[in-house]
Amino acid sequence: PNDQFMFVSNVGGNSVSVFNINNGPPPASPTVATGQHPFGMALDGMGNFLFVANKVDNNVSAFAVNSTSGGLMSVNGSPFAAGGSGPAGIVVVAKQ
C-alpha cells in the first residue's frame, strides 16, 4: 500500500526476499525462511501482513510487515495448515 517494498518468493530457496524499491535499484534485504516451495503470496489490504502459500508443506506462513524497513516477523502459530493439497496461490479478501 505504501509502494515502498517488493516481496519475492524464492521457490528453490524456501524463502522470501524483501526489496526497498523507493530509491533507485532495490538492494535486497535479508531473506526470511518460509515453508517448502513458497508459490503464492498476498498482502492484506493495509500492508501489515504478508501471507505465503507453501506448496510442498501444504501450509501458509504469516508474517507481520515492518512499515519502515519492510522486515518480516513470523506471526505466532505460523505456519498454519492450508486445509487443502499443495496450495499454489493465496488471496486476502477484505472484511465486509
VORO-577010 format. One line per field, with one value per atom (N, C-alpha, C): residue number from 1; residue in three letters; atom name; y, x, z. Coordinates in nm, 2 decimals. Atoms other than C-alpha are relative to their C-alpha. Layout:
<sites>
pos	(NUM:...) $
code	(ALA:...) $
site	(CA:...) $
py	(Y:...) $
px	(X:...) $
pz	(Z:...) $
</sites>
This chain:
<sites>
pos	(1:1:1:2:2:2:3:3:3:4:4:4:5:5:5:6:6:6:7:7:7:8:8:8:9:9:9:10:10:10:11:11:11:12:12:12:13:13:13:14:14:14:15:15:15:16:16:16:17:17:17:18:18:18:19:19:19:20:20:20:21:21:21:22:22:22:23:23:23:24:24:24:25:25:25:26:26:26:27:27:27:28:28:28:29:29:29:30:30:30:31:31:31:32:32:32:33:33:33:34:34:34:35:35:35:36:36:36:37:37:37:38:38:38:39:39:39:40:40:40:41:41:41:42:42:42:43:43:43:44:44:44:45:45:45:46:46:46:47:47:47:48:48:48:49:49:49:50:50:50:51:51:51:52:52:52:53:53:53:54:54:54:55:55:55:56:56:56:57:57:57:58:58:58:59:59:59:60:60:60:61:61:61:62:62:62:63:63:63:64:64:64:65:65:65:66:66:66:67:67:67:68:68:68:69:69:69:70:70:70:71:71:71:72:72:72:73:73:73:74:74:74:75:75:75:76:76:76:77:77:77:78:78:78:79:79:79:80:80:80:81:81:81:82:82:82:83:83:83:84:84:84:85:85:85:86:86:86:87:87:87:88:88:88:89:89:89:90:90:90:91:91:91:92:92:92:93:93:93:94:94:94:95:95:95:96:96:96) $
code	(PRO:PRO:PRO:ASN:ASN:ASN:ASP:ASP:ASP:GLN:GLN:GLN:PHE:PHE:PHE:MET:MET:MET:PHE:PHE:PHE:VAL:VAL:VAL:SER:SER:SER:ASN:ASN:ASN:VAL:VAL:VAL:GLY:GLY:GLY:GLY:GLY:GLY:ASN:ASN:ASN:SER:SER:SER:VAL:VAL:VAL:SER:SER:SER:VAL:VAL:VAL:PHE:PHE:PHE:ASN:ASN:ASN:ILE:ILE:ILE:ASN:ASN:ASN:ASN:ASN:ASN:GLY:GLY:GLY:PRO:PRO:PRO:PRO:PRO:PRO:PRO:PRO:PRO:ALA:ALA:ALA:SER:SER:SER:PRO:PRO:PRO:THR:THR:THR:VAL:VAL:VAL:ALA:ALA:ALA:THR:THR:THR:GLY:GLY:GLY:GLN:GLN:GLN:HIS:HIS:HIS:PRO:PRO:PRO:PHE:PHE:PHE:GLY:GLY:GLY:MET:MET:MET:ALA:ALA:ALA:LEU:LEU:LEU:ASP:ASP:ASP:GLY:GLY:GLY:MET:MET:MET:GLY:GLY:GLY:ASN:ASN:ASN:PHE:PHE:PHE:LEU:LEU:LEU:PHE:PHE:PHE:VAL:VAL:VAL:ALA:ALA:ALA:ASN:ASN:ASN:LYS:LYS:LYS:VAL:VAL:VAL:ASP:ASP:ASP:ASN:ASN:ASN:ASN:ASN:ASN:VAL:VAL:VAL:SER:SER:SER:ALA:ALA:ALA:PHE:PHE:PHE:ALA:ALA:ALA:VAL:VAL:VAL:ASN:ASN:ASN:SER:SER:SER:THR:THR:THR:SER:SER:SER:GLY:GLY:GLY:GLY:GLY:GLY:LEU:LEU:LEU:MET:MET:MET:SER:SER:SER:VAL:VAL:VAL:ASN:ASN:ASN:GLY:GLY:GLY:SER:SER:SER:PRO:PRO:PRO:PHE:PHE:PHE:ALA:ALA:ALA:ALA:ALA:ALA:GLY:GLY:GLY:GLY:GLY:GLY:SER:SER:SER:GLY:GLY:GLY:PRO:PRO:PRO:ALA:ALA:ALA:GLY:GLY:GLY:ILE:ILE:ILE:VAL:VAL:VAL:VAL:VAL:VAL:VAL:VAL:VAL:ALA:ALA:ALA:LYS:LYS:LYS:GLN:GLN:GLN) $
site	(N:CA:C:N:CA:C:N:CA:C:N:CA:C:N:CA:C:N:CA:C:N:CA:C:N:CA:C:N:CA:C:N:CA:C:N:CA:C:N:CA:C:N:CA:C:N:CA:C:N:CA:C:N:CA:C:N:CA:C:N:CA:C:N:CA:C:N:CA:C:N:CA:C:N:CA:C:N:CA:C:N:CA:C:N:CA:C:N:CA:C:N:CA:C:N:CA:C:N:CA:C:N:CA:C:N:CA:C:N:CA:C:N:CA:C:N:CA:C:N:CA:C:N:CA:C:N:CA:C:N:CA:C:N:CA:C:N:CA:C:N:CA:C:N:CA:C:N:CA:C:N:CA:C:N:CA:C:N:CA:C:N:CA:C:N:CA:C:N:CA:C:N:CA:C:N:CA:C:N:CA:C:N:CA:C:N:CA:C:N:CA:C:N:CA:C:N:CA:C:N:CA:C:N:CA:C:N:CA:C:N:CA:C:N:CA:C:N:CA:C:N:CA:C:N:CA:C:N:CA:C:N:CA:C:N:CA:C:N:CA:C:N:CA:C:N:CA:C:N:CA:C:N:CA:C:N:CA:C:N:CA:C:N:CA:C:N:CA:C:N:CA:C:N:CA:C:N:CA:C:N:CA:C:N:CA:C:N:CA:C:N:CA:C:N:CA:C:N:CA:C:N:CA:C:N:CA:C:N:CA:C:N:CA:C:N:CA:C:N:CA:C:N:CA:C:N:CA:C:N:CA:C:N:CA:C) $
py	(-0.12:0.00:0.13:-0.13:0.25:0.00:0.00:0.15:0.01:-0.01:0.11:-0.14:0.13:-0.27:-0.09:0.11:-0.56:-0.13:0.13:-0.92:-0.10:0.10:-1.20:-0.14:0.13:-1.57:-0.07:0.08:-1.79:-0.15:0.13:-2.12:-0.11:0.10:-2.32:0.02:-0.03:-2.15:0.00:0.01:-2.18:0.13:-0.13:-1.81:0.11:-0.12:-1.46:0.11:-0.11:-1.17:0.13:-0.13:-0.81:0.11:-0.11:-0.52:0.13:-0.13:-0.15:0.06:-0.05:0.00:0.15:-0.14:0.36:0.09:-0.08:0.49:-0.07:0.06:0.36:-0.15:0.14:0.00:-0.06:0.05:-0.22:-0.09:0.09:-0.35:-0.11:0.11:-0.69:0.01:0.02:-0.72:-0.15:0.14:-1.05:-0.08:0.09:-1.34:-0.05:0.05:-1.48:-0.14:0.14:-1.86:-0.01:0.04:-2.00:-0.15:0.15:-2.35:-0.04:0.05:-2.56:0.05:-0.05:-2.41:0.10:-0.11:-2.08:0.06:-0.04:-2.02:0.13:-0.12:-1.77:0.09:-0.10:-1.45:0.10:-0.10:-1.19:0.09:-0.10:-0.87:0.02:-0.05:-0.77:0.14:-0.13:-0.45:0.12:-0.10:-0.24:-0.01:0.03:-0.39:-0.04:0.04:-0.51:-0.14:0.14:-0.88:-0.06:0.07:-1.10:-0.15:0.14:-1.45:-0.07:0.07:-1.71:-0.15:0.14:-2.04:-0.09:0.09:-2.32:-0.13:0.11:-2.58:-0.14:0.13:-2.88:-0.03:0.02:-2.83:0.01:-0.01:-2.77:0.09:-0.10:-2.47:0.14:-0.14:-2.09:0.06:-0.08:-1.88:0.14:-0.13:-1.55:0.09:-0.09:-1.25:0.14:-0.14:-0.91:0.08:-0.08:-0.64:0.13:-0.13:-0.36:0.11:-0.10:-0.05:0.09:-0.08:0.13:-0.07:0.07:-0.13:-0.11:0.11:-0.39:-0.14:0.12:-0.65:-0.09:0.09:-0.96:-0.08:0.08:-1.12:-0.10:0.10:-1.45:0.02:-0.01:-1.44:-0.12:0.12:-1.66:-0.10:0.11:-2.00:-0.03:0.02:-1.97:-0.10:0.01:-2.17:-0.06:0.05:-2.26:-0.10:0.11:-2.57:0.07:-0.05:-2.49:-0.06:0.06:-2.73:-0.06:0.05:-2.85:-0.08:0.08:-3.02:0.09:-0.07:-2.82:0.13:-0.13:-2.46:0.07:-0.08:-2.25:0.14:-0.14:-1.93:0.04:-0.05:-1.71:0.14:-0.13:-1.42:0.05:-0.05:-1.19:0.08:-0.08:-1.06:0.09:-0.10:-0.75:-0.04:0.03:-0.79:0.10:-0.08:-0.66:0.06) $
px	(0.08:0.00:0.08:-0.08:0.29:0.10:-0.09:0.46:0.15:-0.14:0.79:0.07:-0.06:0.86:-0.05:0.04:0.87:0.04:-0.02:0.84:0.02:-0.03:0.99:0.01:-0.01:0.93:0.12:-0.11:1.24:-0.04:0.06:1.08:0.10:-0.10:1.40:0.08:-0.07:1.54:-0.09:0.09:1.23:0.00:-0.02:1.24:-0.07:0.05:1.11:0.11:-0.09:1.33:-0.08:0.06:1.24:0.09:-0.08:1.35:-0.07:0.05:1.31:0.01:0.00:1.21:-0.03:0.03:1.17:0.11:-0.11:1.52:0.10:-0.10:1.69:-0.01:0.00:1.79:-0.03:0.04:1.64:0.11:-0.09:1.90:-0.08:0.07:1.80:0.02:-0.01:1.72:0.03:-0.02:1.80:-0.13:0.11:1.58:-0.06:0.07:1.32:-0.05:0.04:1.26:-0.15:0.14:0.92:0.00:0.01:0.79:0.06:-0.05:0.89:-0.08:0.06:0.82:-0.10:0.10:0.66:-0.04:0.05:0.45:-0.08:0.08:0.18:0.02:-0.02:0.20:-0.11:0.10:-0.06:0.02:0.00:-0.05:-0.15:0.13:-0.35:-0.02:0.04:-0.53:0.08:-0.08:-0.33:0.15:-0.14:0.00:0.07:-0.06:0.05:0.05:-0.03:0.07:0.02:-0.03:0.22:-0.03:0.04:0.08:0.07:-0.07:0.28:-0.05:0.04:0.14:0.12:-0.11:0.39:-0.05:0.06:0.31:0.03:-0.04:0.51:-0.04:0.04:0.44:-0.15:0.15:0.07:-0.04:0.03:0.06:0.02:-0.01:0.06:0.08:-0.08:0.33:-0.06:0.05:0.22:0.10:-0.10:0.44:-0.06:0.04:0.39:0.11:-0.08:0.54:0.04:-0.04:0.75:-0.02:0.03:0.62:0.11:-0.12:0.95:0.11:-0.11:1.20:-0.04:0.04:0.99:0.03:-0.04:1.13:-0.12:0.11:0.92:0.02:-0.01:0.85:-0.11:0.10:0.67:-0.11:0.12:0.32:0.00:0.02:0.26:-0.09:0.08:0.14:0.03:-0.03:0.27:0.11:0.09:0.28:-0.14:0.13:-0.09:-0.04:0.05:-0.25:-0.08:0.07:-0.37:-0.14:0.13:-0.66:-0.03:0.01:-0.60:0.12:-0.11:-0.34:0.09:-0.09:-0.04:-0.04:0.04:-0.15:0.10:-0.09:0.00:-0.04:0.04:-0.19:-0.08:0.07:-0.35:-0.05:0.07:-0.59:-0.04:0.05:-0.67:-0.12:0.12:-1.03:-0.03:0.03:-1.12:-0.13:0.12:-1.37:-0.11:0.12:-1.71:-0.07) $
pz	(0.00:0.00:0.00:0.00:0.05:-0.12:0.12:-0.28:0.04:-0.05:-0.09:-0.01:-0.01:-0.08:-0.11:0.09:-0.32:0.07:-0.06:-0.19:-0.11:0.11:-0.40:0.07:-0.05:-0.33:-0.07:0.05:-0.37:0.01:0.00:-0.46:0.04:-0.02:-0.47:0.13:-0.12:-0.16:0.13:-0.11:0.06:0.08:-0.07:0.15:-0.08:0.06:0.07:0.02:-0.01:-0.01:0.00:0.00:0.06:-0.06:0.07:-0.16:0.03:-0.01:-0.09:-0.14:0.14:-0.43:-0.01:-0.01:-0.32:-0.06:0.04:-0.40:-0.09:0.10:-0.72:0.00:0.01:-0.77:0.14:-0.13:-0.49:0.06:-0.07:-0.25:0.07:-0.07:-0.12:0.15:-0.15:0.25:0.02:-0.03:0.42:-0.04:0.02:0.32:0.13:-0.11:0.55:-0.04:0.03:0.57:0.00:0.01:0.47:0.00:0.02:0.41:-0.13:0.12:0.12:-0.12:0.13:-0.23:0.02:-0.02:-0.14:-0.14:0.13:-0.45:0.00:0.00:-0.38:0.12:-0.11:-0.17:-0.01:0.00:-0.07:0.12:-0.11:0.14:0.04:-0.04:0.35:-0.05:0.06:0.24:0.06:-0.07:0.49:-0.02:0.01:0.41:0.13:-0.14:0.77:0.00:-0.01:0.70:-0.14:0.13:0.42:0.03:-0.01:0.37:-0.12:0.10:0.18:0.00:0.02:0.04:-0.03:0.01:0.09:-0.06:0.08:-0.18:0.06:-0.04:-0.06:0.15:-0.14:0.31:0.03:-0.01:0.25:0.12:-0.10:0.48:-0.05:0.03:0.49:0.11:-0.09:0.65:0.01:-0.02:0.80:0.07:-0.05:0.86:0.03:-0.02:1.02:-0.08:0.08:0.79:0.07:-0.06:0.94:-0.10:0.10:0.76:-0.03:0.03:0.79:-0.07:0.06:0.70:-0.10:0.08:0.52:0.06:-0.07:0.76:0.03:-0.02:0.81:0.13:-0.13:1.16:-0.01:0.00:1.18:0.10:-0.08:1.33:0.09:-0.09:1.64:-0.06:0.05:1.54:-0.15:0.14:1.18:-0.01:0.11:0.96:0.04:-0.02:0.95:-0.11:0.09:0.79:-0.11:0.11:0.44:-0.02:0.01:0.46:-0.14:0.14:0.10:-0.03:0.05:-0.11:-0.09:0.08:-0.24:-0.04:0.04:-0.23:-0.08:0.09:-0.51:-0.01:0.01:-0.47:0.13:-0.12:-0.20:-0.03:0.02:-0.19:0.14:-0.12:0.10:-0.03:0.03:0.10:0.12:-0.10:0.29:0.08:-0.08:0.58:-0.04:0.04:0.48:0.12) $
</sites>
